[in-house]
Amino acid sequence: ATIAKHRPVIYCEADRDAKTPALIALIHELGYGTWWDVPPLFNSSNYAGNPHNEFGTTVSINLLCLPGGRQPAEPMEPALPGDNFHMAQARVRARDMKEVA
């Protein structure tokens, strides 16, 4: 009821391939759009000022969920029905290959 009443922006983890399609479906049923956000775990501007990257190229796999009609401020890859991160990643790679060719 709170989500339906207040229509907040939702930012959630989506790193479990088997469970992500159901998560996306639930969020879509609430009238939200979904987009992938994949930030690196290490941020050189971290709070502790630690310059050492313990995480390498590891990323966090998340969804930005916006109420119907709202769009992300920057271009982002949409999370489609039935999607998981690896499917979206393959879609982006295929599109990038077409643009290069």
N, C-alpha and C positions, 0 to 999 in steps of 0.2 A: 504494500500500500504506500509506503514512503517513497519508493522509486516512482510509482505512477503519479503520486501527488506532486513531488518536487522536481522530477525530471533532471537529476544531477548528471554531471559528466561522470562516467565510470572508467576507471583504469584498472585492469585486472591482468593477472598472470595467466598465460595460455601456453604453457610449455609441456603439456601432456597430450601428445598427438591423439591418443585414443579418446580422450575426454573433450577435446577442443571443439569438435563439431557440435556436440550437445550444448556446450557453453554458448557458442555463436548462435545456435538456434534459439536458445532461451532469451538471449539479449535481443535478437531480432523480433521475437514475439512481444517484447516490451516496447517495440516501436523505435528501437535504436539502430543506428548505423554502426558498423564495426570496421576498424582499421588496425593493421599491424604496426607495432612500435617495437623496435629491436635495438635498444641502446647497449653499448658495451658496458660490462660490469665495472671497468676501471674508468675513473674520471680524473684527469690530471689536476683538476681544480677541486679535489676532494677536501673535506672539512679538516682533516689532519695535516694537509699539505704534504702528504707522502708521495714522492715522485716515483716510487717503485711499483710497477704493475705486476701484481701477483697473479692476475687473471688471464694474461695473454690476450687472445682474441675472443674470449668467451663473452657471450651476450645474454641479455635477459629477454625472454620472448613474452610480449604483452599485447593486450588489446586496448585501444582507445575506443570508447563507446560513447557516442553522442546522440542525444535525443533527435528524433525525426526532424529533418529539415536543416540540421546543423552540419557543417562540413569542417574538417580539420583546417587549421590556419596554413599549413604547409602540405604539399602533395604527399600522400601516404598510400600504401597499397591496401585496398579494401580486403577485409576478411569475408569471403563468400560463404554461402550456405554449404555445409559439408566440408569446409576447409580445415586444414591444420597448417602449421607453419611450413612444413616441408613441401606441401602442395603449393603454397603461395610462393615460396622461394623458387621452386621449379618454374612457376608461371613467370616470375620476374626475369629469371635467367633466359627463358625462351624468348621473351619480349626483347630483352637486351640484345640477344643474338640476331634477331630480325632487324633491329635498328642499326647494328653494326654492318650487317651484310648489304 
